[in-house]
Amino acid sequence: MEHWKVDWAHEFQSEPVRFYSEIGSDGYEVRKIQVYRDGQVLKADMFHESAEIGLSEVPAGSIDDVASQPEFSASAISPEEFERAWRTAQWSTRNVPGRR
């Protein structure tokens, strides 16, 4: 497993500004956390997705690829740092359209 913290520099008020991702050995996200400007912190895993947050449907690629994009600042973090963020996050209460 890899654990990443990615900051996204942008001006979109309704989009997250930080992501935490747990990446499996197959390159796909296993768990994700999104942090918003207003302090909202949401989480998702393969059993809990919503209209606001879900796991990527494509492999994450490398952290170097993410970090090379000018709008992102990305770094590897420890599993412990990821778990601390996971414990502070909440499940979204908005359902994905077409899902229960």
N, C-alpha and C positions, 0 to 999 in steps of 0.2 A: 504494500500500500504506500501511496504517496499522499502527502497533505500539503495543500497550497493555500496561500492567502493572496488574493488579487484585488488591488485597488483600481477602480475605474474612474478616471477623470473626465467628467462630462457635466452638462448643464441641465439634463433631463430631470425634472423634479420628482417624477414618479418611478424612476429606475433606481436599482440598488447602486451603491457606491463602493461596496466591498463584497467579495465572495470568498467563502472558504469552501474548498472542495477536497473530498476524500476520493482518490483515484485508485481503482482496483488494478490488479496485475494485467488485466486485458485492456487497460487504457480508458475504460468508461468510469464515469462518476458513480460512486456508491452512495455517498451522502453529500448534501450541499447546504450551505447557509448563505443567505443574502441579508446584508445590512443596508438600511435605507437612511437617507438624510434626517428623517423625522425620528430616528431612534428605533424604528421597528426592525426586528430581527426574526426572519423566518427560516425554517428548515424543511428539507425534503429528503426522502429516501425512496426506495423502489416501491414501498407500500403507501406512502403519503406524498402525493403531489396535488397541486391545486392550479387554479388559473393564474396565480401569482408566481409560483415557483415549482420547478420540476427539474429532473435530471436531464442532462444533455442526451440527445439521441445519437450522437456521434462521439467517437473517441476524443479525449481531451487534447491529444497531441503532446508536445513537450512544453515544459514550463519556460524554456528558452524562447520558443516560438511566441508564447503569450507575452513574455517580458519584452520582446523586440518590437511590439506594437506601441506606438508613442502614447496612446491613451491609457495603457495599462502599466501598472507596477506590480510585478509578481515575484513571490519568493516561496521557497519550500519552508514549511514549518514542522514542528514536532507533532507527533500524535497527541501529546498532552495538551498542546495549545489548541488543536482542533477540538478535542473533547471539552475543554473549558468553554469554547465558543458554542459548541453543540448544546451544552447544558443551559446556556442563557437564551437560546433561540426557542421560538414557539412554532407550532404547526399552524399553517394557514387555515382559516375557517371557510375560505371560498373554494367551492368545488370546481373541478375541471368540467367544462361543458361536455355532456355526453357520458360522464362517469358518475358513479355514485359516491 
